Amino acid sequence: MLVSLANSLIHNKKLKELILEDDGSKDYIVYITITKWDSLSNVLCNKTSINATFDSNHTLERILEPEQPDTVDESLLPPDLRSLLQMNRENTKFEAARRRRMSQNPSGAFQWRFQYAAFHRYEFESLT
């Protein structure tokens, strides 16, 4: 179910907090498999290309448990997922995308700046 949910969040632009409904067992989040968490991480940071990284979900900020929706215990989440959610909380969408790309490929900094400059030049020229 988490994989399907993750796929539905690919183009999310509004949902900031996701409450995972438990199956009645204690510590439900602890029993979610790495594969399922990875599917959510991939939605937050698609590493297949610079554009895919930029188009990733930069809106989702928190994953909560239904028993404690006001309390965030991110220690139960995988470290990469915690980091991606934190980037979303602390940065604009563009800055979150830039930081993700830089963390995935530090040597691609020049390429990222070049594409960023080309994009904004095109955007500027289309306005004038």
N, CA, C and O atoms as CSV, one atom per row, in Angstrom:
chain,resi,resn,atom,element,x,y,z
A,1,MET,N,N,0.804,-1.189,0.000
A,1,MET,CA,C,0.000,0.000,0.000
A,1,MET,C,C,0.858,1.270,0.000
A,1,MET,O,O,0.496,2.243,-0.661
A,2,LEU,N,N,1.980,1.287,0.719
A,2,LEU,CA,C,2.818,2.473,0.771
A,2,LEU,C,C,3.415,2.789,-0.599
A,2,LEU,O,O,3.585,3.960,-0.940
A,3,VAL,N,N,3.729,1.776,-1.377
A,3,VAL,CA,C,4.276,1.990,-2.721
A,3,VAL,C,C,3.240,2.701,-3.587
A,3,VAL,O,O,3.577,3.659,-4.283
A,4,SER,N,N,1.995,2.254,-3.556
A,4,SER,CA,C,0.919,2.906,-4.319
A,4,SER,C,C,0.707,4.329,-3.843
A,4,SER,O,O,0.521,5.242,-4.647
A,5,LEU,N,N,0.734,4.512,-2.541
A,5,LEU,CA,C,0.572,5.846,-1.982
A,5,LEU,C,C,1.719,6.753,-2.433
A,5,LEU,O,O,1.493,7.899,-2.822
A,6,ALA,N,N,2.920,6.247,-2.382
A,6,ALA,CA,C,4.082,7.023,-2.812
A,6,ALA,C,C,3.926,7.451,-4.268
A,6,ALA,O,O,4.175,8.609,-4.604
A,7,ASN,N,N,3.522,6.539,-5.120
A,7,ASN,CA,C,3.345,6.866,-6.533
A,7,ASN,C,C,2.293,7.950,-6.735
A,7,ASN,O,O,2.408,8.764,-7.652
A,8,SER,N,N,1.281,7.966,-5.896
A,8,SER,CA,C,0.245,8.993,-6.030
A,8,SER,C,C,0.742,10.367,-5.582
A,8,SER,O,O,0.112,11.379,-5.890
A,9,LEU,N,N,1.852,10.416,-4.866
A,9,LEU,CA,C,2.400,11.683,-4.383
A,9,LEU,C,C,3.422,12.303,-5.333
A,9,LEU,O,O,3.969,13.366,-5.039
A,10,ILE,N,N,3.683,11.662,-6.456
A,10,ILE,CA,C,4.707,12.159,-7.374
A,10,ILE,C,C,4.438,13.612,-7.768
A,10,ILE,O,O,5.358,14.429,-7.752
A,11,HIS,N,N,3.225,13.941,-8.115
A,11,HIS,CA,C,2.906,15.297,-8.579
A,11,HIS,C,C,2.188,16.120,-7.508
A,11,HIS,O,O,1.535,17.115,-7.824
A,12,ASN,N,N,2.305,15.711,-6.253
A,12,ASN,CA,C,1.674,16.426,-5.148
A,12,ASN,C,C,2.236,17.837,-5.038
A,12,ASN,O,O,3.451,18.036,-5.056
A,13,LYS,N,N,1.350,18.803,-4.924
A,13,LYS,CA,C,1.775,20.194,-4.738
A,13,LYS,C,C,1.161,20.824,-3.486
A,13,LYS,O,O,1.428,21.989,-3.193
A,14,LYS,N,N,0.336,20.064,-2.739
A,14,LYS,CA,C,-0.350,20.650,-1.584
A,14,LYS,C,C,-0.149,19.897,-0.272
A,14,LYS,O,O,-0.042,20.526,0.781
A,15,LEU,N,N,-0.097,18.574,-0.309
A,15,LEU,CA,C,-0.038,17.780,0.917
A,15,LEU,C,C,1.325,17.932,1.592
A,15,LEU,O,O,2.351,17.565,1.020
A,16,LYS,N,N,1.330,18.476,2.814
A,16,LYS,CA,C,2.580,18.676,3.552
A,16,LYS,C,C,2.794,17.635,4.637
A,16,LYS,O,O,3.931,17.319,4.987
A,17,GLU,N,N,1.696,17.102,5.171
A,17,GLU,CA,C,1.798,16.114,6.244
A,17,GLU,C,C,1.025,14.864,5.862
A,17,GLU,O,O,-0.123,14.935,5.422
A,18,LEU,N,N,1.668,13.725,6.035
A,18,LEU,CA,C,1.072,12.432,5.707
A,18,LEU,C,C,0.959,11.622,6.993
A,18,LEU,O,O,1.963,11.348,7.649
A,19,ILE,N,N,-0.255,11.243,7.348
A,19,ILE,CA,C,-0.470,10.392,8.517
A,19,ILE,C,C,-0.649,8.970,8.022
A,19,ILE,O,O,-1.582,8.679,7.274
A,20,LEU,N,N,0.239,8.088,8.436
A,20,LEU,CA,C,0.157,6.688,8.039
A,20,LEU,C,C,-0.766,5.958,8.990
A,20,LEU,O,O,-0.482,5.857,10.184
A,21,GLU,N,N,-1.858,5.455,8.473
A,21,GLU,CA,C,-2.822,4.702,9.285
A,21,GLU,C,C,-2.221,3.343,9.619
A,21,GLU,O,O,-1.703,2.650,8.744
A,22,ASP,N,N,-2.292,2.982,10.857
A,22,ASP,CA,C,-1.700,1.703,11.257
A,22,ASP,C,C,-2.656,0.542,11.004
A,22,ASP,O,O,-3.840,0.732,10.727
A,23,ASP,N,N,-2.111,-0.650,11.105
A,23,ASP,CA,C,-2.918,-1.858,10.890
A,23,ASP,C,C,-3.344,-2.485,12.222
A,23,ASP,O,O,-3.717,-3.657,12.276
A,24,GLY,N,N,-3.286,-1.703,13.272
A,24,GLY,CA,C,-3.695,-2.197,14.587
A,24,GLY,C,C,-2.535,-2.699,15.424
A,24,GLY,O,O,-2.709,-2.962,16.614
A,25,SER,N,N,-1.358,-2.839,14.836
A,25,SER,CA,C,-0.207,-3.320,15.606
A,25,SER,C,C,0.540,-2.135,16.214
A,25,SER,O,O,0.481,-1.013,15.710
A,26,LYS,N,N,1.227,-2.409,17.287
A,26,LYS,CA,C,2.006,-1.372,17.944
A,26,LYS,C,C,3.244,-1.067,17.101
A,26,LYS,O,O,3.833,-1.966,16.499
A,27,ASP,N,N,3.626,0.194,17.065
A,27,ASP,CA,C,4.808,0.636,16.324
A,27,ASP,C,C,4.745,0.224,14.855
A,27,ASP,O,O,5.693,-0.357,14.328
A,28,TYR,N,N,3.652,0.520,14.213
A,28,TYR,CA,C,3.425,0.171,12.813
A,28,TYR,C,C,4.557,0.644,11.904
A,28,TYR,O,O,4.991,-0.087,11.014
A,29,ILE,N,N,5.030,1.859,12.128
A,29,ILE,CA,C,6.073,2.429,11.269
A,29,ILE,C,C,7.347,1.600,11.320
A,29,ILE,O,O,8.063,1.510,10.323
A,30,VAL,N,N,7.636,1.004,12.446
A,30,VAL,CA,C,8.857,0.205,12.597
A,30,VAL,C,C,8.862,-0.987,11.640
A,30,VAL,O,O,9.927,-1.428,11.210
A,31,TYR,N,N,7.690,-1.508,11.306
A,31,TYR,CA,C,7.600,-2.716,10.488
A,31,TYR,C,C,7.473,-2.462,8.993
A,31,TYR,O,O,7.318,-3.409,8.222
A,32,ILE,N,N,7.536,-1.222,8.574
A,32,ILE,CA,C,7.520,-0.932,7.140
A,32,ILE,C,C,8.886,-1.300,6.572
A,32,ILE,O,O,9.917,-0.934,7.136
A,33,THR,N,N,8.890,-2.017,5.468
A,33,THR,CA,C,10.150,-2.505,4.904
A,33,THR,C,C,10.946,-1.383,4.234
A,33,THR,O,O,10.400,-0.346,3.859
A,34,ILE,N,N,12.239,-1.620,4.096
A,34,ILE,CA,C,13.132,-0.662,3.439
A,34,ILE,C,C,12.672,-0.400,2.004
A,34,ILE,O,O,12.722,0.738,1.536
A,35,THR,N,N,12.229,-1.434,1.312
A,35,THR,CA,C,11.759,-1.275,-0.073
A,35,THR,C,C,10.604,-0.283,-0.140
A,35,THR,O,O,10.542,0.552,-1.042
A,36,LYS,N,N,9.696,-0.381,0.818
A,36,LYS,CA,C,8.550,0.537,0.831
A,36,LYS,C,C,8.995,1.960,1.169
A,36,LYS,O,O,8.510,2.918,0.567
A,37,TRP,N,N,9.907,2.106,2.120
A,37,TRP,CA,C,10.421,3.442,2.432
A,37,TRP,C,C,11.162,4.004,1.226
A,37,TRP,O,O,11.058,5.195,0.932
A,38,ASP,N,N,11.909,3.154,0.528
A,38,ASP,CA,C,12.649,3.609,-0.657
A,38,ASP,C,C,11.716,4.167,-1.719
A,38,ASP,O,O,12.058,5.127,-2.409
A,39,SER,N,N,10.540,3.567,-1.850
A,39,SER,CA,C,9.598,4.072,-2.856
A,39,SER,C,C,9.191,5.505,-2.520
A,39,SER,O,O,9.002,6.322,-3.420
A,40,LEU,N,N,9.057,5.810,-1.245
A,40,LEU,CA,C,8.712,7.164,-0.840
A,40,LEU,C,C,9.911,8.098,-1.009
A,40,LEU,O,O,9.749,9.238,-1.442
A,41,SER,N,N,11.094,7.631,-0.674
A,41,SER,CA,C,12.304,8.437,-0.876
A,41,SER,C,C,12.495,8.778,-2.340
A,41,SER,O,O,12.895,9.894,-2.673
A,42,ASN,N,N,12.208,7.818,-3.225
A,42,ASN,CA,C,12.364,8.064,-4.667
A,42,ASN,C,C,11.384,9.104,-5.181
A,42,ASN,O,O,11.688,9.827,-6.130
A,43,VAL,N,N,10.220,9.188,-4.570
A,43,VAL,CA,C,9.263,10.229,-4.947
A,43,VAL,C,C,9.789,11.601,-4.519
A,43,VAL,O,O,9.621,12.590,-5.232
A,44,LEU,N,N,10.424,11.648,-3.354
A,44,LEU,CA,C,10.964,12.911,-2.858
A,44,LEU,C,C,12.253,13.305,-3.559
A,44,LEU,O,O,12.601,14.485,-3.593
A,45,CYS,N,N,12.955,12.348,-4.109
A,45,CYS,CA,C,14.198,12.653,-4.823
A,45,CYS,C,C,14.423,11.624,-5.925
A,45,CYS,O,O,15.067,10.597,-5.713
A,46,ASN,N,N,13.885,11.916,-7.097
A,46,ASN,CA,C,14.086,11.054,-8.265
A,46,ASN,C,C,15.462,11.364,-8.846
A,46,ASN,O,O,15.690,12.467,-9.343
A,47,LYS,N,N,16.369,10.409,-8.789
A,47,LYS,CA,C,17.765,10.619,-9.160
A,47,LYS,C,C,18.069,10.304,-10.623
A,47,LYS,O,O,19.238,10.308,-11.010
A,48,THR,N,N,17.068,10.033,-11.438
A,48,THR,CA,C,17.333,9.584,-12.802
A,48,THR,C,C,17.906,10.677,-13.701
A,48,THR,O,O,18.620,10.373,-14.656
A,49,SER,N,N,17.606,11.940,-13.411
A,49,SER,CA,C,18.156,13.050,-14.194
A,49,SER,C,C,18.012,14.341,-13.395
A,49,SER,O,O,17.340,14.378,-12.364
A,50,ILE,N,N,18.650,15.391,-13.885
A,50,ILE,CA,C,18.529,16.691,-13.226
A,50,ILE,C,C,17.068,17.150,-13.241
A,50,ILE,O,O,16.550,17.614,-12.226
A,51,ASN,N,N,16.419,17.019,-14.377
A,51,ASN,CA,C,15.020,17.433,-14.468
A,51,ASN,C,C,14.129,16.589,-13.562
A,51,ASN,O,O,13.206,17.112,-12.938
A,52,ALA,N,N,14.401,15.287,-13.486
A,52,ALA,CA,C,13.600,14.416,-12.621
A,52,ALA,C,C,13.779,14.807,-11.152
A,52,ALA,O,O,12.823,14.783,-10.377
A,53,THR,N,N,14.997,15.165,-10.778
A,53,THR,CA,C,15.241,15.621,-9.409
A,53,THR,C,C,14.467,16.905,-9.145
A,53,THR,O,O,13.839,17.061,-8.097
A,54,PHE,N,N,14.519,17.817,-10.101
A,54,PHE,CA,C,13.814,19.085,-9.937
A,54,PHE,C,C,12.303,18.878,-9.863
A,54,PHE,O,O,11.617,19.592,-9.131
A,55,ASP,N,N,11.780,17.912,-10.611
A,55,ASP,CA,C,10.341,17.639,-10.635
A,55,ASP,C,C,9.870,16.743,-9.489
A,55,ASP,O,O,8.679,16.448,-9.390
A,56,SER,N,N,10.776,16.312,-8.634
A,56,SER,CA,C,10.403,15.463,-7.497
A,56,SER,C,C,9.471,16.221,-6.555
A,56,SER,O,O,9.285,17.430,-6.693
A,57,ASN,N,N,8.891,15.506,-5.603
A,57,ASN,CA,C,7.976,16.103,-4.642
A,57,ASN,C,C,8.774,16.903,-3.611
A,57,ASN,O,O,9.520,16.334,-2.814
A,58,HIS,N,N,8.611,18.220,-3.635
A,58,HIS,CA,C,9.295,19.092,-2.673
A,58,HIS,C,C,8.294,19.703,-1.699
A,58,HIS,O,O,8.594,20.698,-1.038
A,59,THR,N,N,7.103,19.109,-1.609
A,59,THR,CA,C,6.027,19.636,-0.774
A,59,THR,C,C,5.881,18.873,0.538
A,59,THR,O,O,5.707,19.485,1.592
A,60,LEU,N,N,5.951,17.551,0.484
A,60,LEU,CA,C,5.751,16.731,1.684
A,60,LEU,C,C,6.838,17.044,2.715
A,60,LEU,O,O,8.029,16.999,2.406
A,61,GLU,N,N,6.416,17.360,3.937
A,61,GLU,CA,C,7.360,17.775,4.984
A,61,GLU,C,C,7.422,16.833,6.180
A,61,GLU,O,O,8.445,16.760,6.861
A,62,ARG,N,N,6.331,16.111,6.439
A,62,ARG,CA,C,6.287,15.271,7.640
A,62,ARG,C,C,5.515,13.985,7.387
A,62,ARG,O,O,4.562,13.953,6.609
A,63,ILE,N,N,5.947,12.929,8.061
A,63,ILE,CA,C,5.204,11.667,8.086
A,63,ILE,C,C,4.871,11.412,9.551
A,63,ILE,O,O,5.760,11.339,10.400
A,64,LEU,N,N,3.586,11.280,9.831
A,64,LEU,CA,C,3.123,11.191,11.208
A,64,LEU,C,C,2.440,9.863,11.484
A,64,LEU,O,O,1.972,9.191,10.564
A,65,GLU,N,N,2.385,9.493,12.739
A,65,GLU,CA,C,1.639,8.312,13.175
A,65,GLU,C,C,0.266,8.753,13.663
A,65,GLU,O,O,0.142,9.829,14.249
A,66,PRO,N,N,-0.767,7.946,13.435
A,66,PRO,CA,C,-2.114,8.356,13.834
A,66,PRO,C,C,-2.287,8.537,15.337
A,66,PRO,O,O,-3.102,9.352,15.769
A,67,GLU,N,N,-1.526,7.783,16.145
A,67,GLU,CA,C,-1.675,7.900,17.601
A,67,GLU,C,C,-1.122,9.224,18.116
A,67,GLU,O,O,-1.576,9.731,19.142
A,68,GLN,N,N,-0.140,9.786,17.408
A,68,GLN,CA,C,0.514,11.005,17.870
A,68,GLN,C,C,0.685,11.973,16.712
A,68,GLN,O,O,1.818,12.304,16.361
A,69,PRO,N,N,-0.408,12.441,16.102
A,69,PRO,CA,C,-0.270,13.295,14.922
A,69,PRO,C,C,0.364,14.650,15.217
A,69,PRO,O,O,0.863,15.306,14.303
A,70,ASP,N,N,0.354,15.081,16.480
A,70,ASP,CA,C,0.959,16.365,16.814
A,70,ASP,C,C,2.437,16.244,17.148
A,70,ASP,O,O,3.147,17.246,17.232
A,71,THR,N,N,2.896,15.022,17.335
A,71,THR,CA,C,4.288,14.779,17.703
A,71,THR,C,C,4.988,14.078,16.548
A,71,THR,O,O,4.493,13.082,16.021
A,72,VAL,N,N,6.130,14.599,16.164
A,72,VAL,CA,C,6.884,14.003,15.067
A,72,VAL,C,C,8.080,13.260,15.645
A,72,VAL,O,O,8.958,13.868,16.257
A,73,ASP,N,N,8.114,11.934,15.451
A,73,ASP,CA,C,9.252,11.128,15.879
A,73,ASP,C,C,9.903,10.570,14.620
A,73,ASP,O,O,9.634,9.440,14.211
A,74,GLU,N,N,10.758,11.378,14.020
A,74,GLU,CA,C,11.383,10.970,12.770
A,74,GLU,C,C,12.499,9.955,12.976
A,74,GLU,O,O,13.068,9.464,12.001
A,75,SER,N,N,12.821,9.631,14.219
A,75,SER,CA,C,13.878,8.644,14.460
A,75,SER,C,C,13.481,7.267,13.932
A,75,SER,O,O,14.346,6.419,13.714
A,76,LEU,N,N,12.178,7.034,13.723
A,76,LEU,CA,C,11.712,5.750,13.198
A,76,LEU,C,C,11.836,5.664,11.678
A,76,LEU,O,O,11.689,4.586,11.101
A,77,LEU,N,N,12.105,6.792,11.032
A,77,LEU,CA,C,12.227,6.817,9.572
A,77,LEU,C,C,13.673,6.569,9.154
A,77,LEU,O,O,14.592,6.870,9.916
A,78,PRO,N,N,13.888,6.026,7.961
A,78,PRO,CA,C,15.256,5.864,7.464
A,78,PRO,C,C,15.955,7.228,7.336
A,78,PRO,O,O,15.300,8.228,7.040
A,79,PRO,N,N,17.267,7.278,7.555
A,79,PRO,CA,C,17.988,8.560,7.543
A,79,PRO,C,C,17.825,9.360,6.247
A,79,PRO,O,O,17.674,10.581,6.299
A,80,ASP,N,N,17.851,8.699,5.092
A,80,ASP,CA,C,17.725,9.453,3.841
A,80,ASP,C,C,16.352,10.105,3.729
A,80,ASP,O,O,16.240,11.230,3.242
A,81,LEU,N,N,15.320,9.422,4.169
A,81,LEU,CA,C,13.967,9.972,4.134
A,81,LEU,C,C,13.846,11.150,5.107
A,81,LEU,O,O,13.231,12.165,4.777
A,82,ARG,N,N,14.423,11.018,6.291
A,82,ARG,CA,C,14.427,12.133,7.255
A,82,ARG,C,C,15.086,13.364,6.645
A,82,ARG,O,O,14.585,14.481,6.778
A,83,SER,N,N,16.205,13.150,5.982
A,83,SER,CA,C,16.939,14.251,5.372
A,83,SER,C,C,16.120,14.939,4.269
A,83,SER,O,O,16.104,16.167,4.180
A,84,LEU,N,N,15.451,14.154,3.444
A,84,LEU,CA,C,14.642,14.716,2.354
A,84,LEU,C,C,13.460,15.518,2.900
A,84,LEU,O,O,13.150,16.594,2.389
A,85,LEU,N,N,12.807,15.002,3.925
A,85,LEU,CA,C,11.689,15.717,4.538
A,85,LEU,C,C,12.174,17.017,5.178
A,85,LEU,O,O,11.502,18.046,5.096
A,86,GLN,N,N,13.330,16.963,5.808
A,86,GLN,CA,C,13.903,18.160,6.427
A,86,GLN,C,C,14.228,19.206,5.366
A,86,GLN,O,O,13.975,20.392,5.578
A,87,MET,N,N,14.780,18.792,4.235
A,87,MET,CA,C,15.056,19.728,3.144
A,87,MET,C,C,13.783,20.416,2.678
A,87,MET,O,O,13.786,21.616,2.402
A,88,ASN,N,N,12.696,19.660,2.591
A,88,ASN,CA,C,11.417,20.244,2.175
A,88,ASN,C,C,10.923,21.278,3.184
A,88,ASN,O,O,10.392,22.321,2.804
A,89,ARG,N,N,11.100,20.982,4.472
A,89,ARG,CA,C,10.630,21.909,5.513
A,89,ARG,C,C,11.428,23.199,5.540
A,89,ARG,O,O,10.870,24.276,5.746
A,90,GLU,N,N,12.731,23.092,5.333
A,90,GLU,CA,C,13.627,24.219,5.583
A,90,GLU,C,C,13.971,25.061,4.360
A,90,GLU,O,O,14.663,26.070,4.487
A,91,ASN,N,N,13.499,24.665,3.176
A,91,ASN,CA,C,13.905,25.359,1.963
A,91,ASN,C,C,12.718,25.620,1.038
A,91,ASN,O,O,11.658,25.005,1.159
A,92,THR,N,N,12.932,26.552,0.113
A,92,THR,CA,C,11.953,26.714,-0.955
A,92,THR,C,C,12.025,25.463,-1.822
A,92,THR,O,O,12.968,24.680,-1.710
A,93,LYS,N,N,11.043,25.278,-2.674
A,93,LYS,CA,C,11.037,24.096,-3.538
A,93,LYS,C,C,12.257,24.084,-4.449
A,93,LYS,O,O,12.879,23.040,-4.647
A,94,PHE,N,N,12.600,25.244,-5.002
A,94,PHE,CA,C,13.767,25.298,-5.883
A,94,PHE,C,C,15.042,24.973,-5.125
A,94,PHE,O,O,15.876,24.204,-5.604
A,95,GLU,N,N,15.193,25.556,-3.943
A,95,GLU,CA,C,16.406,25.310,-3.146
A,95,GLU,C,C,16.488,23.850,-2.713
A,95,GLU,O,O,17.574,23.270,-2.701
A,96,ALA,N,N,15.351,23.248,-2.356
A,96,ALA,CA,C,15.344,21.828,-1.991
A,96,ALA,C,C,15.804,20.982,-3.176
A,96,ALA,O,O,16.592,20.050,-3.010
A,97,ALA,N,N,15.312,21.307,-4.373
A,97,ALA,CA,C,15.723,20.560,-5.566
A,97,ALA,C,C,17.208,20.738,-5.832
A,97,ALA,O,O,17.899,19.773,-6.159
A,98,ARG,N,N,17.708,21.964,-5.696
A,98,ARG,CA,C,19.128,22.231,-5.938
A,98,ARG,C,C,20.001,21.467,-4.939
A,98,ARG,O,O,21.009,20.869,-5.314
A,99,ARG,N,N,19.607,21.494,-3.683
A,99,ARG,CA,C,20.393,20.788,-2.656
A,99,ARG,C,C,20.391,19.275,-2.882
A,99,ARG,O,O,21.404,18.606,-2.681
A,100,ARG,N,N,19.244,18.749,-3.301
A,100,ARG,CA,C,19.177,17.316,-3.573
A,100,ARG,C,C,20.106,16.953,-4.720
A,100,ARG,O,O,20.839,15.967,-4.647
A,101,ARG,N,N,20.072,17.739,-5.760
A,101,ARG,CA,C,20.912,17.439,-6.917
A,101,ARG,C,C,22.381,17.518,-6.537
A,101,ARG,O,O,23.178,16.676,-6.950
A,102,MET,N,N,22.740,18.521,-5.757
A,102,MET,CA,C,24.137,18.678,-5.354
A,102,MET,C,C,24.576,17.536,-4.443
A,102,MET,O,O,25.720,17.087,-4.524
A,103,SER,N,N,23.685,17.064,-3.583
A,103,SER,CA,C,24.065,15.967,-2.688
A,103,SER,C,C,24.191,14.652,-3.448
A,103,SER,O,O,24.957,13.778,-3.043
A,104,GLN,N,N,23.454,14.500,-4.536
A,104,GLN,CA,C,23.526,13.274,-5.327
A,104,GLN,C,C,24.752,13.252,-6.228
A,104,GLN,O,O,25.322,12.191,-6.478
A,105,ASN,N,N,25.161,14.428,-6.719
A,105,ASN,CA,C,26.255,14.487,-7.673
A,105,ASN,C,C,27.019,15.792,-7.482
A,105,ASN,O,O,26.824,16.736,-8.247
A,106,PRO,N,N,27.894,15.859,-6.464
A,106,PRO,CA,C,28.630,17.097,-6.210
A,106,PRO,C,C,29.455,17.551,-7.409
A,106,PRO,O,O,29.635,18.753,-7.605
A,107,SER,N,N,29.955,16.627,-8.208
A,107,SER,CA,C,30.749,17.008,-9.379
A,107,SER,C,C,29.875,17.586,-10.480
A,107,SER,O,O,30.388,18.174,-11.432
A,108,GLY,N,N,28.559,17.427,-10.362
A,108,GLY,CA,C,27.652,17.971,-11.360
A,108,GLY,C,C,27.254,19.407,-11.074
A,108,GLY,O,O,26.309,19.917,-11.677
A,109,ALA,N,N,27.964,20.072,-10.159
A,109,ALA,CA,C,27.615,21.441,-9.790
A,109,ALA,C,C,27.658,22.364,-10.999
A,109,ALA,O,O,26.765,23.190,-11.186
A,110,PHE,N,N,28.686,22.226,-11.812
A,110,PHE,CA,C,28.795,23.095,-12.986
A,110,PHE,C,C,27.641,22.847,-13.949
A,110,PHE,O,O,27.044,23.793,-14.464
A,111,GLN,N,N,27.331,21.592,-14.190
A,111,GLN,CA,C,26.242,21.258,-15.103
A,111,GLN,C,C,24.918,21.807,-14.570
A,111,GLN,O,O,24.110,22.333,-15.334
A,112,TRP,N,N,24.699,21.687,-13.265
A,112,TRP,CA,C,23.464,22.209,-12.666
A,112,TRP,C,C,23.386,23.719,-12.868
A,112,TRP,O,O,22.346,24.231,-13.282
A,113,ARG,N,N,24.475,24.441,-12.580
A,113,ARG,CA,C,24.469,25.896,-12.744
A,113,ARG,C,C,24.240,26.283,-14.192
A,113,ARG,O,O,23.530,27.249,-14.475
A,114,PHE,N,N,24.832,25.540,-15.109
A,114,PHE,CA,C,24.665,25.818,-16.526
A,114,PHE,C,C,23.203,25.639,-16.934
A,114,PHE,O,O,22.647,26.505,-17.611
A,115,GLN,N,N,22.581,24.550,-16.541
A,115,GLN,CA,C,21.177,24.318,-16.892
A,115,GLN,C,C,20.270,25.334,-16.216
A,115,GLN,O,O,19.287,25.778,-16.809
A,116,TYR,N,N,20.590,25.707,-14.978
A,116,TYR,CA,C,19.800,26.699,-14.261
A,116,TYR,C,C,19.864,28.034,-14.998
A,116,TYR,O,O,18.840,28.687,-15.202
A,117,ALA,N,N,21.070,28.435,-15.396
A,117,ALA,CA,C,21.234,29.702,-16.105
A,117,ALA,C,C,20.511,29.663,-17.450
A,117,ALA,O,O,19.861,30.637,-17.830
A,118,ALA,N,N,20.616,28.555,-18.168
A,118,ALA,CA,C,19.947,28.431,-19.463
A,118,ALA,C,C,18.434,28.500,-19.293
A,118,ALA,O,O,17.750,29.136,-20.095
A,119,PHE,N,N,17.909,27.857,-18.264
A,119,PHE,CA,C,16.475,27.876,-18.013
A,119,PHE,C,C,15.998,29.302,-17.732
A,119,PHE,O,O,14.992,29.740,-18.290
A,120,HIS,N,N,16.710,30.022,-16.875
A,120,HIS,CA,C,16.282,31.365,-16.523
A,120,HIS,C,C,16.479,32.344,-17.670
A,120,HIS,O,O,15.711,33.298,-17.795
A,121,ARG,N,N,17.487,32.133,-18.512
A,121,ARG,CA,C,17.647,32.981,-19.698
A,121,ARG,C,C,16.452,32.787,-20.621
A,121,ARG,O,O,15.898,33.758,-21.137
A,122,TYR,N,N,16.051,31.529,-20.830
A,122,TYR,CA,C,14.881,31.234,-21.663
A,122,TYR,C,C,13.626,31.851,-21.048
A,122,TYR,O,O,12.804,32.428,-21.759
A,123,GLU,N,N,13.481,31.731,-19.734
A,123,GLU,CA,C,12.320,32.285,-19.038
A,123,GLU,C,C,12.282,33.806,-19.198
A,123,GLU,O,O,11.217,34.375,-19.434
A,124,PHE,N,N,13.427,34.462,-19.073
A,124,PHE,CA,C,13.523,35.911,-19.211
A,124,PHE,C,C,13.191,36.334,-20.654
A,124,PHE,O,O,12.429,37.276,-20.872
A,125,GLU,N,N,13.771,35.629,-21.627
A,125,GLU,CA,C,13.538,35.983,-23.022
A,125,GLU,C,C,12.081,35.798,-23.424
A,125,GLU,O,O,11.564,36.545,-24.254
A,126,SER,N,N,11.420,34.807,-22.841
A,126,SER,CA,C,10.012,34.576,-23.189
A,126,SER,C,C,9.105,35.648,-22.600
A,126,SER,O,O,7.989,35.846,-23.081
A,127,LEU,N,N,9.571,36.340,-21.565
A,127,LEU,CA,C,8.777,37.411,-20.958
A,127,LEU,C,C,8.945,38.748,-21.668
A,127,LEU,O,O,8.086,39.625,-21.574
A,128,THR,N,N,10.053,38.895,-22.375
A,128,THR,CA,C,10.322,40.199,-23.015
A,128,THR,C,C,9.832,40.241,-24.447
A,128,THR,O,O,9.980,41.260,-25.121
